[in-house]
């Protein structure tokens, strides 16, 4: 299992609620969390997924991300 980290613009509980169904539907992700207290709003993803897939999924949800 890999751990990937992304800088995002997910900044609040409402944003997390918006991305939840998108990230939860990705079978290659086993767990994820967003640290909204971090200035870079870091999304940590655990699983066997490709960073480009996570970035694309967040884009579909209306958010930006870049791999750290």
N, C-alpha and C positions, 0 to 999 in steps of 0.2 A: 504494500500500500504506500502511495506517495502522499506527501503533504505539500500542497501548493499554496502560495500566498499572493494576493492581489491587492493593489491599491484601488479603491473604488470611490464612488460618490454616493454610496448608501449611507445616509446620515441619521436615520431615526427608525423608530419601531414601525412606522407606517411604510417606510421603504423596505424594511425587512419583510413585512407582511406581503408586499408586492412581489418580491423576488422568491419567496418561499416556494410557491407552486412550480416555478420554473426550475429551481435548483433541485427540488425534491423529485422531479420527474426524470432527472438524469440518473440512469441506473449505474453509471460508473462512479457516482459520488456516494460514499458511505456516510459521511458526516460533513457538516459545514457550520461555520459561525462567523459573525461579523463583529469586530470590535469598533463600535461607534464612538468610543472614547478616545481612540487613537486618531491623531490628526489626519492620517492617511486612510482612515476607515477601512482597515485591513480585513479582507475576507480570507479565511483559512479554510481550505478544502482538503478533505482526506478521501482518498480513493484511487482508482486506476483510470484517471481521465487526462485528457490533453488540455493544456492551458488555453489553446485556441477555442476549444469547445465551451469552456467556462465563460470566456470573454464573449463569445457569440451568444450564448444563452442570456447573459446579463444584458447584452445589447437589445435582444428581443424584449426583455422586461423593461427597457427604457433607461438602463444604467450603463455607466462607463466603467471599465476595469483595465488595469495593466498589470502584467506579471511583475512581482518583486523578486 
